[in-house]
Amino acid sequence: MAKGRATKATKIELSEVERENLNRLVRRRKVARGDAQRAEIVLRAAEGLNNCEIAAAVGVTRQTVRTWRERFAKHRLDGLDDEPRCGAPRKIGDDRVEEIVTKTLETQPKNATHWSTRGMAKASGVSTSSVHRIWRAFSLQPHRTETFKLSTDPQFVEKVRDIVGLYLDPPDKALVICVDEKSQIQALDRTQPLLPMRPGQVERRTHDYDRHGTTTLFAGFIAAVTAETAVKAGSVIGTCMPRHRAQEFRKFLDEVERNVPSGLDIHVVMDNASSHKTQMIRRWFAKRPHWHMHFTPTSSSWINQVERFFALLAEKQIKPGAHKSVKDLIAAIKAFLAQQNADPKPLRWTKSADDILASIERFCRRTIDLHAKAG
């Protein structure tokens, strides 16, 4: 009995536009895995690989490769889309969907500040699951809110460029240190012992607690070092004190001076707290011409890298911990500092000052437009 001949694979040739679109599908992070897979099949077919080689490289069957090769050859890029599947037709038309989305964005119920799925379903005459699907498709979450605060500092632009410039391109033979204090850290102990985590059960603790006093952590996060020194970027200089006045801040600056190498320009990034601007502090800096002050814009603590360290400290040590005394709390903070300095990890600042300012400009313009539409 004669054997049938193998069918020769269809040759694929791509235009520049098609190749660019296919490469974009493969590279994009937020794209369906099937779409990226089909694009990769066509790109490899255009390189002259046969169906077996493509199937092995992509991790699909030879039949799948042949199907998408043929569909692309016949319909080009449109052939890579899924064909309409069988099933019940949609009962909610585009006009109804638009009405629900508009009502969600532009109105509110009489008895609440935002719509719920049940409330919207009742007001629109559709099922709760339909509202949920529509909201998910348009990324609507009426129950969620976020906070923001725009700086009103008249020197905002100059200060942003100054500090971001230190992060991205620090001067030669210099050390950049971000300082601040985390005040009123409470030594809290739960009123009853913790119930530890076990399989199928998270750790449990009482909602109430006993207060055992407070302390203030003064910390300096080394953002950058442009010289060979024992101090590494990502390390932290910190000390705890009972209060956070100018006197304590002066003592902390002395501690920082003892722990940083001499012969370098020291650039200190700090906020506009009153304790940072007293005559005592100004005189301290005036006596040290190689120390330079850089103040963050008002209401812009996000630009000070030490705030990121404070967040890690609160998340990993203070909030989940139980401390029976201020002494125990300080010991826990010192242990966290020692661990940080044993393996310092510098923060990588990615956005330039132009990117930050452009983002703020877009936000302001969008806000103005929304307020104008609302009257």
KETIDREN-353767 format. One record per residue (C-alpha): z negated, y, x; residue number from 1. Coordinates in steps of 0.2 Angstrom, whole numbers, plus 2048, in hexadecimal, padded with zeros to 3 digits. Layout:
residues N
{zz:Z; yy:Y; xx:X; pos:NUM}
...
//
This chain:
residues 375
{zz:800; yy:800; xx:800; pos:1}
{zz:805; yy:811; xx:807; pos:2}
{zz:7F8; yy:81D; xx:80A; pos:3}
{zz:7F9; yy:82F; xx:803; pos:4}
{zz:7FB; yy:83D; xx:80F; pos:5}
{zz:7ED; yy:84A; xx:812; pos:6}
{zz:7F1; yy:85B; xx:80A; pos:7}
{zz:7F3; yy:869; xx:816; pos:8}
{zz:7E6; yy:877; xx:815; pos:9}
{zz:7ED; yy:887; xx:80E; pos:10}
{zz:7EE; yy:894; xx:81C; pos:11}
{zz:7E4; yy:8A4; xx:81A; pos:12}
{zz:7E9; yy:8B4; xx:821; pos:13}
{zz:7DE; yy:8C4; xx:81E; pos:14}
{zz:7E1; yy:8D6; xx:81E; pos:15}
{zz:7D5; yy:8E2; xx:826; pos:16}
{zz:7CE; yy:8E7; xx:816; pos:17}
{zz:7CB; yy:8D5; xx:810; pos:18}
{zz:7C3; yy:8D1; xx:821; pos:19}
{zz:7B8; yy:8E0; xx:821; pos:20}
{zz:7B2; yy:8DC; xx:80F; pos:21}
{zz:7AF; yy:8C9; xx:813; pos:22}
{zz:7A5; yy:8CE; xx:823; pos:23}
{zz:79A; yy:8DA; xx:819; pos:24}
{zz:796; yy:8CC; xx:80D; pos:25}
{zz:791; yy:8C1; xx:81B; pos:26}
{zz:786; yy:8CE; xx:824; pos:27}
{zz:77D; yy:8D5; xx:814; pos:28}
{zz:76B; yy:8D0; xx:812; pos:29}
{zz:76A; yy:8D3; xx:800; pos:30}
{zz:779; yy:8C8; xx:7FA; pos:31}
{zz:77A; yy:8B8; xx:7F0; pos:32}
{zz:77A; yy:8A9; xx:7FC; pos:33}
{zz:789; yy:8A2; xx:7F3; pos:34}
{zz:793; yy:8B2; xx:7F5; pos:35}
{zz:78F; yy:8B2; xx:808; pos:36}
{zz:794; yy:8A0; xx:80A; pos:37}
{zz:7A5; yy:8A2; xx:801; pos:38}
{zz:7A9; yy:8B1; xx:80C; pos:39}
{zz:7A4; yy:8A7; xx:81C; pos:40}
{zz:7B0; yy:899; xx:816; pos:41}
{zz:7BE; yy:8A5; xx:814; pos:42}
{zz:7BB; yy:8AD; xx:825; pos:43}
{zz:7BA; yy:89C; xx:82E; pos:44}
{zz:7CA; yy:897; xx:825; pos:45}
{zz:7D3; yy:8A6; xx:82B; pos:46}
{zz:7CE; yy:8A1; xx:83D; pos:47}
{zz:7D8; yy:892; xx:83B; pos:48}
{zz:7CA; yy:885; xx:839; pos:49}
{zz:7CE; yy:876; xx:82E; pos:50}
{zz:7C3; yy:872; xx:81E; pos:51}
{zz:7B9; yy:864; xx:827; pos:52}
{zz:7B4; yy:870; xx:835; pos:53}
{zz:7B0; yy:87E; xx:829; pos:54}
{zz:7A5; yy:872; xx:81E; pos:55}
{zz:79B; yy:86D; xx:82D; pos:56}
{zz:798; yy:87F; xx:833; pos:57}
{zz:794; yy:886; xx:822; pos:58}
{zz:78A; yy:877; xx:81C; pos:59}
{zz:794; yy:873; xx:80C; pos:60}
{zz:7A0; yy:865; xx:807; pos:61}
{zz:7B3; yy:865; xx:80B; pos:62}
{zz:7B7; yy:866; xx:7F9; pos:63}
{zz:7AD; yy:876; xx:7F7; pos:64}
{zz:7B7; yy:87D; xx:806; pos:65}
{zz:7C7; yy:878; xx:7FF; pos:66}
{zz:7C3; yy:880; xx:7EE; pos:67}
{zz:7BF; yy:891; xx:7F5; pos:68}
{zz:7CD; yy:891; xx:801; pos:69}
{zz:7D9; yy:88E; xx:7F3; pos:70}
{zz:7D1; yy:89A; xx:7E7; pos:71}
{zz:7D2; yy:8A8; xx:7F5; pos:72}
{zz:7E4; yy:8A4; xx:7F9; pos:73}
{zz:7E8; yy:8A6; xx:7E7; pos:74}
{zz:7DD; yy:8B4; xx:7E1; pos:75}
{zz:7D8; yy:8BC; xx:7F1; pos:76}
{zz:7C6; yy:8C5; xx:7F0; pos:77}
{zz:7C6; yy:8C3; xx:7DD; pos:78}
{zz:7C7; yy:8B0; xx:7DF; pos:79}
{zz:7B6; yy:8B0; xx:7E8; pos:80}
{zz:7AD; yy:8B5; xx:7D8; pos:81}
{zz:7A5; yy:8A9; xx:7CC; pos:82}
{zz:7B0; yy:8A4; xx:7BD; pos:83}
{zz:7A8; yy:8A7; xx:7AC; pos:84}
{zz:79D; yy:898; xx:7A7; pos:85}
{zz:79B; yy:890; xx:796; pos:86}
{zz:78C; yy:895; xx:78B; pos:87}
{zz:787; yy:8A0; xx:77D; pos:88}
{zz:78E; yy:8B1; xx:77D; pos:89}
{zz:782; yy:8C0; xx:780; pos:90}
{zz:77A; yy:8C6; xx:770; pos:91}
{zz:775; yy:8D7; xx:777; pos:92}
{zz:784; yy:8E2; xx:77B; pos:93}
{zz:785; yy:8EF; xx:788; pos:94}
{zz:781; yy:8FD; xx:77C; pos:95}
{zz:771; yy:8F5; xx:777; pos:96}
{zz:76C; yy:8F2; xx:789; pos:97}
{zz:770; yy:905; xx:78D; pos:98}
{zz:765; yy:90A; xx:77F; pos:99}
{zz:756; yy:900; xx:785; pos:100}
{zz:758; yy:906; xx:797; pos:101}
{zz:75A; yy:918; xx:791; pos:102}
{zz:74B; yy:917; xx:785; pos:103}
{zz:741; yy:90F; xx:794; pos:104}
{zz:745; yy:91D; xx:79F; pos:105}
{zz:745; yy:92C; xx:794; pos:106}
{zz:738; yy:929; xx:786; pos:107}
{zz:726; yy:922; xx:784; pos:108}
{zz:71D; yy:919; xx:776; pos:109}
{zz:711; yy:923; xx:76B; pos:110}
{zz:702; yy:91A; xx:770; pos:111}
{zz:705; yy:918; xx:783; pos:112}
{zz:70C; yy:920; xx:793; pos:113}
{zz:719; yy:913; xx:796; pos:114}
{zz:722; yy:905; xx:78D; pos:115}
{zz:71C; yy:8F3; xx:78D; pos:116}
{zz:729; yy:8E4; xx:78B; pos:117}
{zz:721; yy:8E1; xx:77A; pos:118}
{zz:721; yy:8F3; xx:774; pos:119}
{zz:733; yy:8F5; xx:77A; pos:120}
{zz:738; yy:8E5; xx:771; pos:121}
{zz:730; yy:8EB; xx:761; pos:122}
{zz:738; yy:8FC; xx:762; pos:123}
{zz:749; yy:8F6; xx:766; pos:124}
{zz:74A; yy:8E6; xx:75B; pos:125}
{zz:74D; yy:8DA; xx:769; pos:126}
{zz:742; yy:8CC; xx:771; pos:127}
{zz:735; yy:8CF; xx:77E; pos:128}
{zz:73F; yy:8C3; xx:78A; pos:129}
{zz:74F; yy:8CE; xx:788; pos:130}
{zz:745; yy:8DE; xx:78C; pos:131}
{zz:73E; yy:8D5; xx:79B; pos:132}
{zz:750; yy:8CF; xx:7A1; pos:133}
{zz:757; yy:8E1; xx:79F; pos:134}
{zz:749; yy:8E9; xx:7A8; pos:135}
{zz:74A; yy:8DC; xx:7B6; pos:136}
{zz:75D; yy:8DF; xx:7B7; pos:137}
{zz:75B; yy:8F2; xx:7B9; pos:138}
{zz:74B; yy:8F1; xx:7C4; pos:139}
{zz:740; yy:8FA; xx:7B7; pos:140}
{zz:72D; yy:8F8; xx:7B8; pos:141}
{zz:725; yy:905; xx:7AC; pos:142}
{zz:714; yy:8FE; xx:7AF; pos:143}
{zz:714; yy:902; xx:7C2; pos:144}
{zz:712; yy:913; xx:7CA; pos:145}
{zz:711; yy:91A; xx:7DC; pos:146}
{zz:709; yy:929; xx:7E3; pos:147}
{zz:710; yy:936; xx:7EE; pos:148}
{zz:70C; yy:947; xx:7F6; pos:149}
{zz:719; yy:953; xx:7FD; pos:150}
{zz:712; yy:95E; xx:80B; pos:151}
{zz:711; yy:971; xx:808; pos:152}
{zz:70F; yy:975; xx:81B; pos:153}
{zz:71B; yy:983; xx:81F; pos:154}
{zz:71E; yy:97B; xx:830; pos:155}
{zz:721; yy:96A; xx:829; pos:156}
{zz:733; yy:968; xx:831; pos:157}
{zz:72D; yy:96E; xx:842; pos:158}
{zz:71E; yy:963; xx:843; pos:159}
{zz:728; yy:954; xx:83D; pos:160}
{zz:735; yy:956; xx:84B; pos:161}
{zz:727; yy:959; xx:858; pos:162}
{zz:71D; yy:949; xx:854; pos:163}
{zz:72C; yy:93D; xx:850; pos:164}
{zz:733; yy:943; xx:860; pos:165}
{zz:723; yy:93E; xx:869; pos:166}
{zz:725; yy:92C; xx:862; pos:167}
{zz:738; yy:92A; xx:865; pos:168}
{zz:73A; yy:933; xx:875; pos:169}
{zz:729; yy:936; xx:87E; pos:170}
{zz:729; yy:941; xx:88D; pos:171}
{zz:729; yy:939; xx:89F; pos:172}
{zz:718; yy:935; xx:8A6; pos:173}
{zz:70F; yy:938; xx:896; pos:174}
{zz:703; yy:930; xx:88A; pos:175}
{zz:705; yy:932; xx:877; pos:176}
{zz:6F4; yy:92F; xx:86D; pos:177}
{zz:6F2; yy:930; xx:85B; pos:178}
{zz:6E0; yy:935; xx:856; pos:179}
{zz:6D6; yy:936; xx:846; pos:180}
{zz:6C6; yy:930; xx:83E; pos:181}
{zz:6C3; yy:924; xx:830; pos:182}
{zz:6B3; yy:92B; xx:828; pos:183}
{zz:6A6; yy:924; xx:81D; pos:184}
{zz:6AA; yy:912; xx:820; pos:185}
{zz:69D; yy:909; xx:816; pos:186}
{zz:693; yy:8F9; xx:81B; pos:187}
{zz:695; yy:8EF; xx:80B; pos:188}
{zz:68D; yy:8DE; xx:807; pos:189}
{zz:690; yy:8D4; xx:7F7; pos:190}
{zz:681; yy:8D2; xx:7EC; pos:191}
{zz:684; yy:8BF; xx:7EC; pos:192}
{zz:68B; yy:8B3; xx:7F9; pos:193}
{zz:69E; yy:8B1; xx:7FA; pos:194}
{zz:6A6; yy:8A2; xx:7F3; pos:195}
{zz:6B2; yy:89C; xx:801; pos:196}
{zz:6C4; yy:898; xx:7FE; pos:197}
{zz:6C9; yy:886; xx:7FA; pos:198}
{zz:6D9; yy:87D; xx:7F5; pos:199}
{zz:6DE; yy:884; xx:7E4; pos:200}
{zz:6D1; yy:891; xx:7E5; pos:201}
{zz:6D1; yy:8A2; xx:7ED; pos:202}
{zz:6C2; yy:8AA; xx:7F5; pos:203}
{zz:6B6; yy:8B2; xx:7E8; pos:204}
{zz:6AA; yy:8C0; xx:7EA; pos:205}
{zz:69F; yy:8CA; xx:7DF; pos:206}
{zz:6A6; yy:8DA; xx:7D8; pos:207}
{zz:697; yy:8E4; xx:7DD; pos:208}
{zz:68F; yy:8E7; xx:7EE; pos:209}
{zz:680; yy:8EF; xx:7F7; pos:210}
{zz:683; yy:8FE; xx:802; pos:211}
{zz:67B; yy:8FE; xx:813; pos:212}
{zz:680; yy:90F; xx:81A; pos:213}
{zz:690; yy:916; xx:822; pos:214}
{zz:698; yy:919; xx:832; pos:215}
{zz:6A8; yy:923; xx:839; pos:216}
{zz:6B5; yy:91C; xx:844; pos:217}
{zz:6BD; yy:928; xx:850; pos:218}
{zz:6CD; yy:91F; xx:857; pos:219}
{zz:6DC; yy:923; xx:862; pos:220}
{zz:6EB; yy:919; xx:860; pos:221}
{zz:6F6; yy:919; xx:870; pos:222}
{zz:708; yy:91B; xx:869; pos:223}
{zz:711; yy:91D; xx:879; pos:224}
{zz:70F; yy:91C; xx:88C; pos:225}
{zz:71D; yy:921; xx:898; pos:226}
{zz:715; yy:91C; xx:8A8; pos:227}
{zz:70E; yy:90C; xx:8B0; pos:228}
{zz:6FB; yy:90D; xx:8AB; pos:229}
{zz:6EE; yy:900; xx:8A6; pos:230}
{zz:6EE; yy:908; xx:895; pos:231}
{zz:6FC; yy:900; xx:88A; pos:232}
{zz:704; yy:906; xx:87B; pos:233}
{zz:6FC; yy:8FF; xx:86B; pos:234}
{zz:6EB; yy:8FF; xx:872; pos:235}
{zz:6DD; yy:909; xx:869; pos:236}
{zz:6CE; yy:913; xx:870; pos:237}
{zz:6C1; yy:914; xx:863; pos:238}
{zz:6AE; yy:918; xx:860; pos:239}
{zz:6A3; yy:918; xx:851; pos:240}
{zz:698; yy:927; xx:84D; pos:241}
{zz:68C; yy:92B; xx:83F; pos:242}
{zz:695; yy:93C; xx:83A; pos:243}
{zz:6A6; yy:944; xx:83C; pos:244}
{zz:6A3; yy:956; xx:841; pos:245}
{zz:6AB; yy:960; xx:84F; pos:246}
{zz:69D; yy:95A; xx:85B; pos:247}
{zz:6A1; yy:948; xx:858; pos:248}
{zz:6B4; yy:94B; xx:85A; pos:249}
{zz:6B0; yy:954; xx:86B; pos:250}
{zz:6A7; yy:944; xx:871; pos:251}
{zz:6B5; yy:939; xx:86C; pos:252}
{zz:6C2; yy:944; xx:875; pos:253}
{zz:6B6; yy:942; xx:885; pos:254}
{zz:6B7; yy:92F; xx:882; pos:255}
{zz:6CA; yy:92F; xx:881; pos:256}
{zz:6CB; yy:939; xx:891; pos:257}
{zz:6C0; yy:92C; xx:89A; pos:258}
{zz:6CC; yy:91E; xx:894; pos:259}
{zz:6DD; yy:926; xx:897; pos:260}
{zz:6E5; yy:927; xx:8A9; pos:261}
{zz:6E4; yy:937; xx:8B2; pos:262}
{zz:6F4; yy:940; xx:8B8; pos:263}
{zz:6FD; yy:93E; xx:8A7; pos:264}
{zz:701; yy:94B; xx:89A; pos:265}
{zz:6F7; yy:945; xx:88A; pos:266}
{zz:6FF; yy:949; xx:87A; pos:267}
{zz:6F2; yy:948; xx:86B; pos:268}
{zz:6F9; yy:946; xx:85A; pos:269}
{zz:6EB; yy:94B; xx:84D; pos:270}
{zz:6EA; yy:952; xx:83B; pos:271}
{zz:6E4; yy:963; xx:835; pos:272}
{zz:6D2; yy:95F; xx:832; pos:273}
{zz:6C6; yy:96D; xx:834; pos:274}
{zz:6BC; yy:964; xx:842; pos:275}
{zz:6CC; yy:963; xx:84C; pos:276}
{zz:6CF; yy:976; xx:84C; pos:277}
{zz:6BE; yy:97D; xx:851; pos:278}
{zz:6BB; yy:989; xx:85F; pos:279}
{zz:6B2; yy:97A; xx:868; pos:280}
{zz:6C2; yy:96F; xx:867; pos:281}
{zz:6CE; yy:97D; xx:86C; pos:282}
{zz:6C4; yy:981; xx:87B; pos:283}
{zz:6C3; yy:96F; xx:880; pos:284}
{zz:6D6; yy:96E; xx:880; pos:285}
{zz:6D8; yy:97F; xx:888; pos:286}
{zz:6CF; yy:978; xx:898; pos:287}
{zz:6DB; yy:96A; xx:899; pos:288}
{zz:6ED; yy:971; xx:89A; pos:289}
{zz:6F4; yy:95F; xx:89C; pos:290}
{zz:6EE; yy:95B; xx:88A; pos:291}
{zz:6F9; yy:961; xx:87C; pos:292}
{zz:6F5; yy:962; xx:869; pos:293}
{zz:701; yy:95C; xx:85C; pos:294}
{zz:6FB; yy:95F; xx:84A; pos:295}
{zz:703; yy:955; xx:83C; pos:296}
{zz:709; yy:95E; xx:82D; pos:297}
{zz:6FD; yy:961; xx:81E; pos:298}
{zz:6FC; yy:952; xx:813; pos:299}
{zz:707; yy:947; xx:81F; pos:300}
{zz:6FB; yy:93A; xx:826; pos:301}
{zz:709; yy:92E; xx:825; pos:302}
{zz:710; yy:935; xx:835; pos:303}
{zz:700; yy:931; xx:83F; pos:304}
{zz:701; yy:920; xx:846; pos:305}
{zz:6EE; yy:91D; xx:847; pos:306}
{zz:6EE; yy:91D; xx:834; pos:307}
{zz:6F8; yy:90D; xx:835; pos:308}
{zz:6EA; yy:906; xx:840; pos:309}
{zz:6DD; yy:90B; xx:833; pos:310}
{zz:6E6; yy:902; xx:826; pos:311}
{zz:6E7; yy:8F2; xx:830; pos:312}
{zz:6D4; yy:8F4; xx:833; pos:313}
{zz:6D0; yy:8F6; xx:821; pos:314}
{zz:6DB; yy:8E8; xx:81C; pos:315}
{zz:6D6; yy:8DB; xx:828; pos:316}
{zz:6C3; yy:8DF; xx:82C; pos:317}
{zz:6BB; yy:8EC; xx:821; pos:318}
{zz:6C0; yy:8E8; xx:80F; pos:319}
{zz:6BF; yy:8D5; xx:810; pos:320}
{zz:6AF; yy:8D5; xx:81A; pos:321}
{zz:69D; yy:8D6; xx:815; pos:322}
{zz:691; yy:8E0; xx:820; pos:323}
{zz:67E; yy:8DF; xx:81E; pos:324}
{zz:67C; yy:8EF; xx:829; pos:325}
{zz:685; yy:8FD; xx:832; pos:326}
{zz:681; yy:8F4; xx:842; pos:327}
{zz:68B; yy:8E5; xx:83B; pos:328}
{zz:699; yy:8F0; xx:836; pos:329}
{zz:69A; yy:8F9; xx:847; pos:330}
{zz:69A; yy:8E8; xx:84F; pos:331}
{zz:6A9; yy:8E2; xx:844; pos:332}
{zz:6B3; yy:8F2; xx:848; pos:333}
{zz:6B0; yy:8F0; xx:85B; pos:334}
{zz:6B6; yy:8DE; xx:85A; pos:335}
{zz:6C5; yy:8E3; xx:851; pos:336}
{zz:6C9; yy:8F0; xx:85E; pos:337}
{zz:6C6; yy:8E4; xx:86C; pos:338}
{zz:6D2; yy:8D8; xx:864; pos:339}
{zz:6DF; yy:8E6; xx:862; pos:340}
{zz:6DE; yy:8EB; xx:874; pos:341}
{zz:6DE; yy:8D9; xx:87A; pos:342}
{zz:6F0; yy:8D8; xx:873; pos:343}
{zz:6F6; yy:8E9; xx:86F; pos:344}
{zz:705; yy:8EB; xx:864; pos:345}
{zz:70D; yy:8FC; xx:864; pos:346}
{zz:715; yy:902; xx:854; pos:347}
{zz:728; yy:905; xx:854; pos:348}
{zz:72D; yy:915; xx:84C; pos:349}
{zz:73E; yy:913; xx:845; pos:350}
{zz:743; yy:923; xx:83B; pos:351}
{zz:749; yy:932; xx:844; pos:352}
{zz:743; yy:943; xx:83E; pos:353}
{zz:754; yy:947; xx:836; pos:354}
{zz:753; yy:936; xx:82C; pos:355}
{zz:741; yy:93B; xx:826; pos:356}
{zz:746; yy:94D; xx:821; pos:357}
{zz:756; yy:947; xx:818; pos:358}
{zz:74C; yy:93A; xx:80E; pos:359}
{zz:740; yy:948; xx:809; pos:360}
{zz:74F; yy:953; xx:804; pos:361}
{zz:757; yy:945; xx:7F9; pos:362}
{zz:746; yy:943; xx:7F1; pos:363}
{zz:744; yy:955; xx:7ED; pos:364}
{zz:755; yy:957; xx:7E6; pos:365}
{zz:754; yy:948; xx:7DB; pos:366}
{zz:743; yy:94E; xx:7D5; pos:367}
{zz:74A; yy:960; xx:7D1; pos:368}
{zz:759; yy:958; xx:7C8; pos:369}
{zz:74D; yy:94D; xx:7BD; pos:370}
{zz:742; yy:95C; xx:7B9; pos:371}
{zz:751; yy:966; xx:7B5; pos:372}
{zz:758; yy:959; xx:7A9; pos:373}
{zz:747; yy:958; xx:7A1; pos:374}
{zz:746; yy:96A; xx:79E; pos:375}
//
